[in-house]
């Protein structure tokens, strides 16, 4: 049957609409996925003890009756809120609620814990009398995440830039006063580690954050952040060189010129000297740095992972799997990293680690959910 010109025009219009719809779905699905994951995370994990305060619940199975707040999760919450605000999904008020909670739960130092700081108490929870209490001592990673978020907030909301920058400088000053070892020139793991502590030379590899250190140096004008960056990156390079896999341990003993993995159960678990639930964040921490040392460490690790049939939740430093199952806590930082290095030989990892987005965001595991949301907001752009 011969078609007239009007029929061809109609067919052409239908084809154009169809192709346009496909293109629209392809372009907007990542945005929908990002927004949906952020909304699910915010609704599931962010709690409001007061109208003007927010924290991220880290309790087992996300128990809202017995919530637990950590300085680490506070930093992640502030970081995610900044990323969501850039997309129009969160407000300055949402961010300020996290700021207010941090300011209300600062740590104290001194023999009698009498000196206030801008460091955050590392954990808050309900005690047996159902009182909301804060543990003494700090955790460096949480403080650095909070500091980074404040620096970013100064750029996101210029009208309050002076306020956020002032807080960032105060927190930065206390990190370098109470969470810094001048002998190794590296950050310690918390303000509870003093020169008399057996952990004075302990480094957590996921605390090596070159892009963050650079940002803090620029925001605060304190050149000591560059010193920290050089010292900690050099020690991470030392650890990377020790195994063909390029994998680094959760924790390491360091001097000014060397680094070696700790033994099992040195500070936390039997996997302290393995690539486990702390070191799994290292790819994410290296991904956006323009420092050649960071890229060297990252790409050696990614080459190892790219030759794995699938990435599991933990490895010995020689590449032996510690478990058989997968975990978003390990896959999300890898996806985050390879999303910033497309076309560099790791696209198989980009495709294989996308499985974390193929299922609903977990509402029962804070760490898995939070790292997945960070990977989505950054890696699916």
Secondary structure as GFF3:
##gff-version 3
##sequence-region A 1 381
A	DSSP	alpha_helix	5	45	.	.	.	ID=ss1
A	DSSP	beta_strand	46	50	.	.	.	ID=ss2
A	DSSP	beta_strand	53	56	.	.	.	ID=ss3
A	DSSP	three_ten_helix	60	62	.	.	.	ID=ss4
A	DSSP	beta_strand	68	70	.	.	.	ID=ss5
A	DSSP	alpha_helix	71	86	.	.	.	ID=ss6
A	DSSP	alpha_helix	92	104	.	.	.	ID=ss7
A	DSSP	beta_strand	106	109	.	.	.	ID=ss8
A	DSSP	beta_strand	115	120	.	.	.	ID=ss9
A	DSSP	beta_strand	123	126	.	.	.	ID=ss10
A	DSSP	beta_strand	132	134	.	.	.	ID=ss11
A	DSSP	alpha_helix	140	156	.	.	.	ID=ss12
A	DSSP	three_ten_helix	158	160	.	.	.	ID=ss13
A	DSSP	alpha_helix	161	178	.	.	.	ID=ss14
A	DSSP	beta_strand	180	181	.	.	.	ID=ss15
A	DSSP	beta_strand	186	187	.	.	.	ID=ss16
A	DSSP	beta_strand	202	204	.	.	.	ID=ss17
A	DSSP	three_ten_helix	205	207	.	.	.	ID=ss18
A	DSSP	alpha_helix	210	220	.	.	.	ID=ss19
A	DSSP	alpha_helix	224	241	.	.	.	ID=ss20
A	DSSP	beta_strand	251	254	.	.	.	ID=ss21
A	DSSP	beta_strand	259	261	.	.	.	ID=ss22
A	DSSP	three_ten_helix	279	281	.	.	.	ID=ss23
A	DSSP	alpha_helix	282	287	.	.	.	ID=ss24
A	DSSP	alpha_helix	292	306	.	.	.	ID=ss25
A	DSSP	alpha_helix	328	339	.	.	.	ID=ss26
A	DSSP	alpha_helix	347	352	.	.	.	ID=ss27
A	DSSP	three_ten_helix	353	357	.	.	.	ID=ss28
A	DSSP	alpha_helix	366	379	.	.	.	ID=ss29
###
